[in-house]
Amino acid sequence: MSYALVNGNIIPDDGAEVAFGGTPAIGDRTLIVADAGSPAARPVNYYQGGYAFIYRNPGIAQSATNHDQFRRIVSSTVGTTAALTITLDYPLTCVPAATVDLYPSQYSLICQPGHSSAGEESFVGFAHAWYAASEYGWVQTWGPVNAHSVVKFCGERGAPGDRECYFTANGGVATPKSASGSDAYVSFQRAGYLLPCTKSAYGSEFFMLQLAP
């Protein structure tokens, strides 16, 4: 539980870049999208809490009637292997004219680091309780956290003034210089900053997590 957890949704497998369907109109809060996911792969509300990016017609200049639209997804119907319907948090302000990118919530499938490809995953928080597979729970995304040390404690190895913390591929935390002055072991997703003063190069993994407000 001292290791950060990742968003386990792999894009594009667990999302979609698809055409829209039906005859959408300005003011609509629902949109049919040609997601080919099966009922098992796209159960009801699979995209709830996720995001939709609706592209404008690329052949026409951006305008009041032709612009990209970014929306939060409130709910989604079960997949049919041909299409499903998403409900948007805000009505359409122009008629879609290209494709739609669909992303499930980054919190809908939280996994241990290395779920898909270590080093290419995005960290979303720390769990402070033990969760079994398929259980629901809370993860910490902001505030003081004591993480797992990597190589040496942050600020301990010749860089007491090194304050910025970054995630490593295994969910631990390091500062750019804490790995013998090299950032070779550090992924470039920022985690936060060290909280204690490390004037005497004292090691600590106590830091201010800054993933989400």
C-alpha positions in Angstrom: 0.0 0.0 0.0 3.0 2.3 -0.1 3.2 1.9 -3.9 1.1 4.1 -6.2 -1.5 2.4 -8.4 -2.2 2.9 -12.1 -5.1 3.5 -14.5 -5.5 0.0 -15.9 -7.5 1.1 -19.0 -5.4 0.5 -22.1 -6.1 2.9 -25.0 -7.4 2.2 -27.6 -8.5 -1.3 -26.4 -10.6 -0.1 -23.5 -11.7 3.1 -25.2 -12.8 4.0 -28.7 -12.2 6.3 -31.6 -15.4 5.9 -33.5 -18.0 7.6 -35.7 -21.2 9.1 -34.2 -24.6 7.8 -35.3 -28.2 9.0 -35.6 -29.0 12.6 -36.3 -27.6 14.6 -33.4 -28.7 18.2 -33.0 -27.5 21.2 -31.0 -28.9 20.9 -27.5 -28.8 17.1 -27.4 -27.3 15.6 -24.3 -27.2 12.1 -25.7 -25.0 10.8 -28.5 -25.0 7.5 -30.3 -21.4 6.3 -30.9 -20.3 3.3 -33.0 -18.4 1.6 -30.3 -18.1 -2.1 -31.4 -17.7 -3.4 -27.8 -19.8 -6.4 -26.8 -22.2 -6.4 -23.9 -19.6 -8.2 -21.8 -16.9 -5.7 -22.8 -19.2 -2.6 -22.5 -21.7 -3.2 -19.7 -24.1 -0.5 -18.7 -22.4 2.7 -17.5 -19.0 1.4 -18.7 -18.1 5.0 -19.6 -19.7 6.7 -16.6 -17.3 9.3 -15.2 -15.2 9.1 -18.3 -14.7 11.6 -21.1 -15.8 12.2 -24.7 -13.9 14.4 -27.2 -16.1 15.2 -30.2 -14.1 16.4 -33.2 -15.2 19.1 -35.5 -15.2 18.8 -39.3 -11.5 19.1 -40.2 -12.3 20.3 -43.7 -14.1 23.5 -42.5 -12.6 26.3 -40.4 -13.4 26.4 -36.7 -16.5 28.5 -36.0 -19.5 28.9 -33.8 -21.1 26.0 -35.7 -18.0 23.9 -36.2 -15.8 23.3 -33.2 -14.4 20.5 -31.0 -16.5 19.6 -28.0 -15.2 18.1 -24.8 -17.7 16.5 -22.4 -17.8 14.4 -19.3 -19.8 11.2 -19.7 -22.7 10.9 -17.2 -23.8 7.4 -18.3 -23.7 4.9 -21.1 -25.9 2.1 -22.4 -24.8 -1.5 -22.8 -22.8 -2.2 -25.9 -24.4 -4.1 -28.8 -21.2 -4.8 -30.8 -22.4 -2.0 -33.1 -23.1 1.0 -31.0 -24.1 2.4 -27.6 -25.5 5.7 -26.4 -23.6 8.1 -24.0 -25.2 10.8 -21.9 -23.2 14.0 -21.7 -22.8 16.4 -18.8 -23.5 19.4 -21.1 -25.5 19.7 -24.3 -24.0 19.7 -27.8 -23.2 23.2 -29.0 -22.7 22.2 -32.6 -23.6 19.2 -34.7 -20.8 16.5 -34.7 -19.1 16.2 -38.1 -16.2 13.8 -37.6 -15.3 11.2 -35.0 -15.6 10.8 -31.2 -12.9 9.7 -28.8 -14.2 7.8 -25.7 -12.2 7.3 -22.5 -13.5 5.4 -19.5 -12.8 7.0 -16.1 -9.2 6.8 -15.0 -10.6 5.4 -11.7 -12.7 2.6 -13.2 -9.9 0.1 -13.5 -7.2 0.7 -11.0 -4.3 -1.8 -11.0 -0.9 -2.5 -9.6 2.0 -1.0 -11.7 3.0 -3.2 -14.6 -0.6 -4.1 -15.4 -0.1 -3.3 -19.1 3.3 -1.9 -19.8 5.6 -0.7 -16.9 6.8 2.8 -17.5 3.9 3.7 -19.9 1.2 3.7 -17.3 -0.3 6.7 -15.5 -0.5 6.7 -11.7 -3.8 7.8 -10.2 -3.4 7.4 -6.4 -2.5 5.4 -3.3 -4.8 2.9 -1.6 -4.7 2.9 2.2 -6.8 -0.3 2.6 -6.4 -3.7 1.2 -8.7 -4.3 -1.8 -9.3 -7.6 -3.4 -9.8 -8.0 -7.2 -13.1 -6.4 -8.4 -13.6 -4.6 -5.1 -14.5 -0.9 -4.9 -12.8 1.6 -2.7 -11.1 5.0 -2.3 -7.6 6.0 -3.3 -5.7 9.1 -2.1 -5.0 11.6 -4.9 -3.8 14.6 -2.8 -2.1 15.3 0.5 0.7 13.9 2.7 1.8 10.4 1.8 4.7 8.1 2.9 5.8 6.2 -0.2 8.2 3.4 -1.0 11.8 4.4 -1.3 13.7 3.9 -4.6 17.5 3.3 -4.6 17.9 5.8 -1.7 15.4 7.9 0.2 14.5 11.2 -1.5 17.0 13.9 -0.6 19.5 11.5 0.9 22.0 10.9 -1.8 23.9 14.1 -2.2 21.0 16.2 -3.2 19.3 17.5 0.0 17.8 20.4 -1.9 16.1 18.2 -4.4 12.4 18.7 -3.7 10.4 17.4 -6.7 9.2 13.8 -6.5 8.5 11.6 -9.5 7.0 8.1 -9.8 9.1 5.2 -10.9 7.8 2.4 -13.0 7.1 0.2 -10.0 5.0 2.8 -8.1 7.8 4.0 -5.9 8.9 7.6 -5.6 12.3 9.3 -6.3 13.7 12.7 -6.9 15.5 13.3 -10.2 18.9 13.2 -8.4 18.2 10.5 -5.8 19.4 7.7 -8.1 23.1 8.6 -8.1 22.5 11.9 -9.8 20.7 10.1 -12.7 17.0 10.1 -13.6 17.4 6.8 -15.5 15.0 5.0 -13.0 12.5 7.8 -12.9 9.3 8.0 -15.0 8.4 11.5 -15.9 5.1 11.6 -14.2 5.3 14.2 -11.4 4.1 13.0 -8.0 4.5 16.0 -5.8 7.2 17.5 -3.5 9.1 16.5 -0.4 7.6 17.8 2.9 10.4 17.5 5.4 13.5 19.8 5.3 16.4 17.6 4.1 19.2 20.1 4.8 21.5 17.4 6.2 20.7 14.9 3.4 18.4 13.0 5.7 16.3 10.5 3.8 12.5 10.6 3.8 9.7 9.4 1.5 7.2 11.7 3.2 5.9 14.0 0.4 2.9 16.0 -0.7 1.0 14.0 -3.3 -0.4 16.3 -6.1 -2.3 14.1 -8.5 -5.8 15.6 -8.2 -7.2 18.5 -6.2 
